[in-house]
Amino acid sequence: MPVDITWWGHATCTVEDRGVRLLTDPLFARRLAHLRRRRGAVPPPEAAEAEVALVSHLHADHLHLPSLARLAPGTRLLVPRGAGRAVPGLVRVARLRGLSVTEVAPGETVGAGPVEIRVVAARHDGRRLPFGPRTVPALGYVVHGSAVTYFAGDTGLFDTMAREVGPVDVALLPVGGWGPYLGPGHLDPGRAARALALLAPAAAVPVHYGTYWPVGMDAVRPHEFHAPGEEFARAAARLAPKVSVRVPDHGERVRLP
């Protein structure tokens, strides 16, 4: 069976495998603090429909409480261990919306009908900024169904990535950010292509770029907003030429055999 990936913008994707819909880092806002959605319409209501939502870490553009409040009652929410303590509003939203919250850590596996979700580590600051100690890990998720799909969340490149993630068929890799400069713990197009060479999947989709940008900074390094997806595809063609890279538009659904 094929795997369908719909990119809604930023790190938000729907992964459909064996009839199960999984949603990554739901973010449906038109504006978030100093960030404004500059490309792609706000996702439609059906984008919030999923059996399981995967939250990679606690930054507000990945664990966004108003977006989680759009999920249907009964949706299972996987979050990093300690999230409920670090973000008390998560408990309130889950109770009000009837969400089932499971806190997870690297090495654990969670079943969702005919698919399994394996939790892996990411190299990223997982704190709820701008406050909070660094006690909550940043995560990636590997979905085992008809295919093996890796959602990296936010991460830097690390030498043991292939060993820790394991063999995968599809990689959803961050290739940018929401500002003109990337700090540590992120992948730019070149580093994401190097990660792709380590992972060696059959297919890859770039995410986490070209959606949100700081208000008033349109003229500051605009190529960092527009270019990462295609730059990643070009770098991947050099470093991982056997991998099929798909660069979808916002809201576009791609089918990966």
N, C-alpha and C positions, 0 to 999 in steps of 0.2 A: 504494500500500500504506500502511496506517496505521503509526504509530509507537506502541509500547507503552512506558510509563514505570511502573516500580514503585519507590515510595519506601520504603526500608527504615529510614529514620530518619537524622537529622543530614544529612550531605552524601552519603549512600550511596544511589545509585539504579541500577537496571538499565534500560538503554535498549536496546530491541529494534527493529532496523530492517533490512529486507532479509535476515532470517534470522540476523543477527549480534547477539550479546549483548555489550554493553559495560557495565562496572561502574565507577561513579564513587566515588573516595575510600573504599575498603572499610573499614568500621568495624563489627565484629560483637561488641564487648566489652559485657559487663554492667557493668563498671566500668573506668575509666581514670583512674589517679592519684586526684585528689580529686573526680572526676566519677562520678556514678552514673546509669545508665539509668533514667529515671523514667517513660517512656511507650513503649509498643510492646515486644513480646517480642523477645528476641535473634533475629535473622533465622535461618531454617532453612538446612540445608546447601545447598539448591539456590540460595540467594541468592549463594553464592560461585562459581557456575558462569558463566563468561564466556570469550569468546575474547580480549577485551582488557580490562584494568583501567587506568583513567585516574587518576593521582595528581596533584592540583593543586599541592600544596606540601608542605613537610616538617614542618609542625606535627604533633604526635603524634596528634591527632584526625583527621588526613587521611592521613598516612603512618603506619599502625599495623602494626608488624611482625607481631604475633600474628595479625591478621586476614589479612595477605598470606600467612601460612603456611597458611591454609585454602584458598587457591586451588589449582585442579587443576594438576598438572604440565603444562607446555606453554603455560599462560596467558601471553599477552604483556602486559608491564607497561610503561606509558609513565610516565616520571617526569621531573621537571625536570633539566636538565643540571647535573651536579655532585652529584646526590643520592648516588651511590655513594661519593663521597669524603666527603661530609658525614655520611652515616649508614652506617658500615661494616657494621652488622647487616643492612642491605638486601642486600648481596652474599652474606652467609652464608645468609639465608633463601632467596634466589633459587637459590643452588646446591643447597641441601638439597631444595627443592621442585621443582626443574626449571623455574623460571620464566624466561622470556625477557625481559630488561630492556633497554629502549631509552631512552636519555636524550635529551630533546628540548628545543627552545627556541622562542620565538615566531617565527612565519614558516615553520616547517617543516610538512610534510604527510606523514602515514604512512598507507599503505593497509592495509585489513583486509578481505580478500575484496571484496565489492561495495560497501563503504563506504570513504570517506576521512575521516581525522581531521586537522583543521587546528589547529595550536597557536597560541594567542593569549596576549597578556600580561594579567596581572591587576595591580591596584593593592593590594598586600598585602605584608606582611613575610614573605618566604619562608624565613627562617632555621629551622634545627632548634633550637628553644628548649629550654633556657635558655642555650645556648651556641652559638658558631659565628658567623663573620662573615656579613654580608649579601652573599653571593656567589652564592646559588642563587635563581633567579627563581620567583615564584609564577605559575601558569599558569591559563588557561582552555582549553577544548577545544570545537571546532565540528565536529560529526559530519555529514558530507554523505552522505545515503542517499536513501531515498524522500522524506524531509524533511531540513531543515537544523536540527539541534538544538544549542543552545549550553549547555554546562555551565560556569558561571562560576567554580566553585571558591569561594574567598573573595576578595572584591574590594571596594574602595570604588567610588564613582561617579566617572567621569571624562568630560570633555567629548567626547573622541574615541572613546568606547566604540562607537558605532554604526559609525563608519568602520573601526575596527580589527577589530571582530567581523564586520562585514558583514551582509548581509540574512540573517535566520533565520526559521524557521517556529515553532520551539518554544524557549522559554527556561527553563532551570532556574536559578533565582536564589536566593541566600542572603538570608534576610530577618531573621535573628536570630543568636543565638550560644549559648553554654553558661553564661552568667553574667548577673547583673543589669545589667551595663553593657557597652556595646560600645565598643571602642577604635577608633582610626583604621584605615582599610583594610577596613571592613565596610559592609554594607548593612543598614539597618533597614527596616521596612515602607514608610515614606515614600520613602526614597532608592531602594529597589528598584522602587517604582512609577514613580519618575522615570526610572530606567534602562529600565523597560519602555516608557515613552513614547518614549525615544530609539531603542530597538531595533525597536519596532513588529512583533513576531511575531504569528502567528495565535493562539498559545496559550502559556500560562506555567504553571509549577508551582513553588510556593515550597518551599524546602528549608532545611536548616541552622537548625533551631529545634525546640523542643518535644520533645527526646529526652534530652539529658544536662543535669544540673544539679549544682552543687557540693553536696557532702554538708554538711548542717547549715544550708543557706541557703534552705529551703523558703519561709520567710515574708518573704524579702527580694525585693521587687519581683516577685512571682510572675507578674504579667501579662506580664513579659518572657519568661517560659517558655511560657505558655499561648496568648497572643494573637497573635503575629506573623503567622501564616498568614492568619487572617481579617482582620486589620488590613491586610495587603497586598492582599487581594482587594477590600476597600472602597476603599483608596487607588487601586488600579488602575482601578476602575470610574469614578473621577473623572478620572484623568490619562490613561488609555489605554483608553477605553470599548469600543474595537473588539476588544480582546484577550480571548479566552476564558481565564479563570483557573480552574484546577482545584486544589482543596486536598484532596489524598488523606489518608486515615488511614495510619498505619504499616502497611506490608505491602500496601497497596492498589495495584492495578494499574489504570492509566487508559489508555484508547486515544484517541489524538489523530489525527484524519484529516488 
